[in-house]
Amino acid sequence: MNAVKIFSALGFIWMAAGITYAFIVGNFFGEAKVLFPYPWFQMSMLDLYSGLSLFSGWIIFRERSTPKSIGWIVALILLGNLATFAYAFLAARQANGDWQKFWLGKTNS
């Protein structure tokens, strides 16, 4: 379980640094307008949001609170894998070394 915490914490830092860099140096809307016509950009977006959909399913299954699930899904949509790493870190911390609790949550374990 410590490996999950370390990996998700490092992933969160990595994503936060990348997002910060992109916001400082890049132009989100201007670059998206240029890149969207390219098939590999479209494929990257399809890949990203397919994975986030799968991860959303895990959140919905794992959480007992609908508003909390919705909040996490909105965070996934807005922040991408930054939110994924944060959720995995918090799930590992709450599980206290119990893999069943990590995967299934409190109500499903």
C-alpha distance (Angstrom), angle and dihedral (degrees) to the residues before:
residue distance angle dihedral
M1 . . .
N2 3.80 . .
A3 3.80 89.0 .
V4 3.82 89.7 57.3
K5 3.80 90.8 50.3
I6 3.81 92.9 48.3
F7 3.81 94.4 44.3
S8 3.81 93.3 47.0
A9 3.82 93.0 45.5
L10 3.81 91.2 50.4
G11 3.81 90.6 45.1
F12 3.80 90.2 51.5
I13 3.81 91.3 51.2
W14 3.82 90.8 46.0
M15 3.81 92.4 50.6
A16 3.81 93.6 43.6
A17 3.81 90.2 52.5
G18 3.81 91.8 47.8
I19 3.80 93.8 47.9
T20 3.81 91.5 46.8
Y21 3.81 91.1 50.3
A22 3.81 91.9 47.8
F23 3.80 92.6 50.4
I24 3.81 92.9 47.6
V25 3.82 98.4 43.6
G26 3.79 104.0 23.7
N27 3.78 139.0 64.8
F28 3.80 106.3 -132.8
F29 3.81 100.1 -162.6
G30 3.81 96.2 35.0
E31 3.80 93.3 50.9
A32 3.81 94.2 42.6
K33 3.82 89.2 52.9
V34 3.80 90.1 54.5
L35 3.83 96.6 41.0
F36 3.81 101.9 41.7
P37 3.83 95.8 79.4
Y38 3.83 90.6 59.7
P39 3.83 114.8 95.0
W40 3.82 94.0 -138.4
F41 3.80 91.5 53.9
Q42 3.81 89.1 50.1
M43 3.81 89.8 47.8
S44 3.81 90.7 49.8
M45 3.79 90.3 53.0
L46 3.81 91.3 46.8
D47 3.80 89.8 50.0
L48 3.81 93.1 47.5
Y49 3.79 96.0 48.7
S50 3.81 93.5 41.9
G51 3.79 89.0 56.5
L52 3.78 92.0 44.9
S53 3.82 89.1 51.4
L54 3.80 90.3 53.9
F55 3.80 91.1 47.4
S56 3.83 89.2 48.0
G57 3.79 88.5 57.3
W58 3.79 89.7 55.3
I59 3.81 90.7 50.2
I60 3.81 92.6 49.4
F61 3.82 90.6 48.8
R62 3.79 94.0 45.0
E63 3.81 102.3 43.5
R64 3.79 123.7 74.5
S65 3.82 93.2 -159.9
T66 3.81 118.8 77.0
P67 3.83 93.7 -160.8
K68 3.82 90.0 50.6
S69 3.81 90.6 49.9
I70 3.80 91.1 49.3
G71 3.81 90.7 48.9
W72 3.79 91.8 52.8
I73 3.81 92.2 46.7
V74 3.81 90.8 51.4
A75 3.81 88.1 49.6
L76 3.82 89.4 51.6
I77 3.81 91.4 51.3
L78 3.81 93.2 48.1
L79 3.81 100.9 35.7
G80 3.80 104.0 25.2
N81 3.77 116.4 -159.7
L82 3.80 92.7 -4.3
A83 3.82 85.3 76.1
T84 3.82 90.8 42.1
F85 3.79 91.6 58.0
A86 3.82 91.6 44.9
Y87 3.82 92.1 51.1
A88 3.82 93.1 47.3
F89 3.81 91.0 48.9
L90 3.80 92.5 50.4
A91 3.81 92.0 45.0
A92 3.82 90.2 52.2
R93 3.80 91.3 47.9
Q94 3.82 92.5 49.8
A95 3.80 92.0 47.1
N96 3.83 93.6 62.0
G97 3.79 92.7 -151.1
D98 3.82 95.1 -44.4
W99 3.82 107.3 127.3
Q100 3.80 93.2 -166.8
K101 3.81 90.1 55.1
F102 3.82 89.6 46.4
W103 3.81 93.3 54.9
L104 3.80 100.7 31.7
G105 3.80 104.1 31.2
K106 3.78 128.2 -140.4
T107 3.79 100.1 -56.4
N108 3.79 97.4 42.3
S109 3.81 101.4 45.4
